[in-house]
């Protein structure tokens, strides 16, 4: 159980809600942003004193029943619910971890999906493999040390990397990367690898530190990309993400939006190039 992180997440989740969100009447003298502690406690059917101790990091470990009640009271998403359980020391069921090594089945998929760009990432953002079209799209990482082939680290530690993405999307992409990493760190139980990565990111980027303190959590599953390719200019792709049962390896498949197949044809013509790689 991580009492401090649990307390912070509860406080911030409570602060994001309004009485109207949970069917309560907002009085004229209300000064508290978000819900009051007493309101959350009543919605969860637990004592106000117990909930206060949770937010002050002074409580014993809450039961799974209490966490389920808090999930309903705070209107948490599935990702936020899992995050809550993990912080409270109740790990959600999961399969065996795949680790850093690609299983033969994953390599088979990577070889067969050769008509679109495909990458394999770890849950922490380490680039484990990519096919030729992904290399043509994002670049080769052959000039990057293996320990630096992390898309979150490169986004925050290498300013030039952002030039490969539409400027109007930089702020949102940064938030998404940090929220996704926050979910992965909690899912891993704050292990040595995740602690080392977060420590390194905090040292490298004040921007990362500020976003990390917001305690936003959201697993990226599908999203559009607006890429500024050095030879093709602006091109658009949609990304779908498939995860292993333990969710620590992710197959990312990039497909063109309707009517956008021309970009794929141009990438095939380029073939893999050994320029300095960009993150995804």
C-alpha positions as CSV (number, residue, x, y, z in Angstrom):
1,X,0.0,0.0,0.0
2,X,1.3,3.4,-1.0
3,X,-0.4,5.7,1.5
4,X,0.9,9.0,0.3
5,X,0.1,8.3,-3.4
6,X,-3.3,6.9,-2.5
7,X,-4.1,10.0,-0.4
8,X,-3.0,12.3,-3.3
9,X,-5.0,10.4,-5.8
10,X,-8.2,10.5,-3.7
11,X,-7.8,14.3,-3.0
12,X,-7.3,15.1,-6.7
13,X,-10.1,12.8,-7.9
14,X,-12.4,14.4,-5.4
15,X,-11.3,17.9,-6.6
16,X,-12.2,17.1,-10.2
17,X,-15.9,16.4,-9.4
18,X,-18.7,18.9,-8.8
19,X,-21.9,18.2,-6.8
20,X,-23.8,18.1,-10.0
21,X,-21.6,15.3,-11.3
22,X,-22.9,13.0,-8.5
23,X,-26.4,14.3,-8.3
24,X,-26.0,16.6,-5.4
25,X,-27.3,20.2,-5.0
26,X,-24.6,22.9,-5.0
27,X,-25.4,25.4,-2.3
28,X,-24.9,29.2,-2.7
29,X,-22.2,29.4,0.0
30,X,-20.0,26.7,-1.3
31,X,-16.3,27.5,-1.3
32,X,-14.7,24.1,-1.5
33,X,-13.5,23.2,-5.1
34,X,-14.8,19.8,-6.0
35,X,-16.7,17.6,-3.5
36,X,-16.3,17.8,0.2
37,X,-14.8,14.9,2.1
38,X,-18.1,14.3,3.9
39,X,-19.9,14.1,0.6
40,X,-17.6,11.4,-0.7
41,X,-17.9,9.5,2.5
42,X,-21.7,9.6,2.3
43,X,-21.7,8.5,-1.3
44,X,-19.4,5.6,-0.5
45,X,-21.3,4.7,2.7
46,X,-18.2,4.9,4.9
47,X,-17.5,7.2,7.9
48,X,-16.3,10.7,7.3
49,X,-13.5,10.1,9.8
50,X,-12.3,7.0,8.0
51,X,-12.3,8.8,4.6
52,X,-10.4,11.8,6.1
53,X,-7.7,9.4,7.4
54,X,-7.4,7.9,3.9
55,X,-6.8,11.4,2.4
56,X,-4.3,12.2,5.2
57,X,-2.3,8.9,4.6
58,X,-3.1,7.8,8.2
59,X,-5.5,4.9,7.5
60,X,-5.0,1.1,7.6
61,X,-5.2,-0.7,4.3
62,X,-8.8,-0.3,2.9
63,X,-10.6,-3.4,1.9
64,X,-11.6,-4.3,-1.7
65,X,-15.2,-3.5,-0.7
66,X,-14.3,0.0,0.4
67,X,-12.3,0.6,-2.8
68,X,-15.3,-0.6,-4.9
69,X,-17.5,1.9,-3.0
70,X,-14.9,4.7,-3.6
71,X,-14.7,3.9,-7.3
72,X,-18.5,4.4,-7.6
73,X,-18.5,7.5,-5.4
74,X,-15.7,9.2,-7.3
75,X,-17.0,8.1,-10.7
76,X,-13.6,6.6,-11.6
77,X,-12.9,5.2,-15.1
78,X,-11.6,1.6,-15.4
79,X,-8.0,2.8,-15.6
80,X,-8.5,5.0,-12.6
81,X,-10.2,2.2,-10.7
82,X,-7.3,-0.1,-11.4
83,X,-4.9,2.7,-10.3
84,X,-6.8,3.1,-7.0
85,X,-6.6,-0.7,-6.3
86,X,-2.9,-0.8,-7.0
87,X,-2.1,2.1,-4.8
88,X,-4.1,0.5,-2.0
89,X,-2.2,-2.7,-2.3
90,X,-4.9,-4.8,-4.1
91,X,-3.4,-5.8,-7.5
92,X,-5.9,-6.5,-10.3
93,X,-5.7,-10.0,-11.8
94,X,-3.1,-10.1,-14.6
95,X,-1.3,-12.7,-16.7
96,X,2.4,-13.5,-16.7
97,X,4.7,-10.6,-17.7
98,X,6.3,-10.8,-21.1
99,X,9.3,-8.8,-20.1
100,X,11.7,-7.2,-22.6
101,X,12.1,-10.2,-24.8
102,X,9.8,-10.6,-27.8
103,X,8.0,-14.0,-27.9
104,X,8.0,-15.8,-31.2
105,X,4.3,-15.1,-31.7
106,X,5.0,-11.4,-31.4
107,X,7.8,-11.6,-33.9
108,X,5.6,-13.5,-36.2
109,X,2.9,-10.8,-36.1
110,X,5.6,-8.1,-36.7
111,X,6.8,-10.0,-39.8
112,X,3.3,-10.6,-41.2
113,X,2.0,-7.1,-40.7
114,X,4.3,-5.6,-43.3
115,X,1.7,-3.5,-45.2
116,X,1.5,-0.9,-42.4
117,X,3.9,0.6,-39.9
118,X,4.1,-1.6,-36.7
119,X,6.1,-1.2,-33.5
120,X,6.4,-3.2,-30.3
121,X,6.9,-1.2,-27.1
122,X,7.2,-2.0,-23.4
123,X,4.5,-0.6,-21.1
124,X,7.2,2.0,-20.0
125,X,7.7,3.1,-23.5
126,X,10.9,1.2,-24.5
127,X,11.0,0.6,-28.2
128,X,11.6,-3.2,-28.6
129,X,11.2,-3.7,-32.3
130,X,9.7,-2.1,-35.4
131,X,9.2,-3.1,-39.0
132,X,10.6,-1.4,-42.1
133,X,7.6,0.9,-42.7
134,X,7.7,2.1,-39.1
135,X,11.4,2.8,-39.5
136,X,10.6,4.8,-42.7
137,X,7.9,6.7,-40.7
138,X,9.8,7.3,-37.4
139,X,13.4,6.6,-38.3
140,X,16.0,4.1,-37.2
141,X,17.1,3.9,-33.6
142,X,20.4,2.4,-34.5
143,X,22.3,5.5,-33.4
144,X,20.5,5.6,-30.0
145,X,21.9,3.6,-27.1
146,X,19.5,0.8,-26.0
147,X,18.9,2.3,-22.6
148,X,17.8,5.5,-24.3
149,X,15.3,4.0,-26.7
150,X,12.3,5.1,-24.7
151,X,9.7,7.3,-26.3
152,X,8.8,9.2,-23.1
153,X,12.5,9.9,-22.2
154,X,13.3,11.1,-25.7
155,X,10.2,13.3,-25.9
156,X,11.2,15.2,-22.7
157,X,15.0,15.0,-22.9
158,X,15.6,15.7,-26.6
159,X,13.9,18.9,-27.7
160,X,14.5,18.3,-31.4
161,X,12.4,15.2,-31.3
162,X,9.2,17.2,-31.1
163,X,9.8,18.8,-34.4
164,X,8.6,15.5,-36.0
165,X,5.1,16.1,-34.7
166,X,2.5,18.8,-35.3
167,X,3.2,21.8,-33.0
168,X,-0.5,22.2,-32.1
169,X,-0.5,18.7,-30.6
170,X,2.7,18.9,-28.5
171,X,1.0,19.8,-25.2
172,X,-1.6,17.1,-25.5
173,X,0.9,14.5,-26.5
174,X,3.1,15.3,-23.5
175,X,0.1,14.9,-21.2
176,X,-0.8,11.6,-22.8
177,X,2.7,10.2,-22.5
178,X,2.9,11.0,-18.8
179,X,-0.7,9.8,-17.9
180,X,0.1,6.5,-19.7
181,X,3.4,6.1,-17.9
182,X,1.7,6.8,-14.6
183,X,-0.7,4.0,-15.2
184,X,2.1,1.6,-16.2
185,X,4.2,2.5,-13.1
186,X,1.3,1.7,-10.7
187,X,0.5,-1.5,-12.6
188,X,4.0,-2.7,-12.1
189,X,3.8,-2.0,-8.4
190,X,6.5,0.8,-8.5
191,X,9.3,-1.7,-9.4
192,X,13.0,-0.8,-9.9
193,X,12.7,-0.2,-13.6
194,X,9.8,2.2,-13.3
195,X,11.4,4.0,-10.4
196,X,14.7,4.4,-12.3
197,X,12.9,5.8,-15.4
198,X,10.8,8.3,-13.4
199,X,13.9,9.5,-11.5
200,X,15.7,10.0,-14.8
201,X,12.8,11.9,-16.3
202,X,12.4,14.2,-13.3
203,X,16.1,15.0,-13.5
204,X,16.0,15.6,-17.2
205,X,12.8,17.7,-17.5
206,X,11.0,20.2,-15.2
207,X,8.1,19.9,-17.6
208,X,7.8,16.2,-17.0
209,X,8.0,16.8,-13.2
210,X,5.1,19.3,-13.4
211,X,2.9,16.9,-15.4
212,X,3.8,14.0,-13.1
213,X,2.6,16.0,-10.1
214,X,-0.9,16.3,-11.7
215,X,-1.4,12.6,-11.1
216,X,-3.4,12.1,-14.3
217,X,-3.8,8.5,-15.4
218,X,-5.0,7.2,-18.8
219,X,-3.8,4.2,-20.8
220,X,-3.3,5.1,-24.5
221,X,-5.2,2.6,-26.6
222,X,-6.1,4.4,-29.9
223,X,-5.3,7.9,-31.0
224,X,-4.4,9.8,-34.2
225,X,-0.9,11.0,-35.1
226,X,-0.1,14.1,-37.1
227,X,3.5,13.6,-38.1
228,X,5.8,16.1,-39.8
229,X,8.0,13.8,-41.9
230,X,11.4,15.3,-43.1
231,X,10.8,14.1,-46.6
232,X,7.0,13.7,-47.0
233,X,5.8,16.7,-45.0
234,X,2.7,16.4,-42.9
235,X,1.1,12.9,-42.9
236,X,-1.7,11.5,-40.8
237,X,-2.1,8.0,-39.3
238,X,-4.4,6.4,-36.8
239,X,-2.8,4.2,-34.1
240,X,-4.4,1.1,-32.6
241,X,-2.7,-0.6,-29.6
242,X,-2.9,-4.3,-28.8
243,X,-1.5,-5.4,-25.4
244,X,-0.2,-8.7,-24.1
245,X,-2.3,-10.2,-21.2
246,X,-0.1,-8.6,-18.6
247,X,-0.1,-5.3,-20.7
248,X,3.7,-4.9,-20.4
249,X,4.2,-5.3,-24.2
250,X,2.2,-3.4,-26.7
251,X,1.8,-3.9,-30.5
252,X,1.2,-0.5,-32.1
253,X,-0.3,-0.6,-35.6
254,X,-0.4,2.6,-37.7
255,X,-3.2,2.7,-40.3
256,X,-4.0,5.6,-42.7
257,X,-7.3,7.4,-42.2
258,X,-9.9,7.0,-44.9
259,X,-8.6,8.3,-48.2
260,X,-5.0,8.6,-46.8
261,X,-3.4,5.6,-48.4
262,X,-1.0,7.8,-50.4
263,X,1.2,8.2,-47.4
264,X,1.7,4.4,-47.2
265,X,2.7,4.3,-50.8
266,X,5.3,7.1,-50.3
267,X,6.7,5.3,-47.2
268,X,7.1,2.1,-49.2
269,X,9.0,4.0,-51.9
270,X,11.3,5.5,-49.3
271,X,12.0,2.2,-47.5
272,X,13.8,2.1,-44.2
273,X,16.2,5.0,-43.7
274,X,19.0,5.2,-41.1
275,X,18.3,8.8,-40.1
276,X,18.2,9.7,-36.4
277,X,15.0,8.1,-35.0
278,X,12.0,9.9,-33.6
279,X,9.8,8.7,-30.7
280,X,6.3,7.6,-31.4
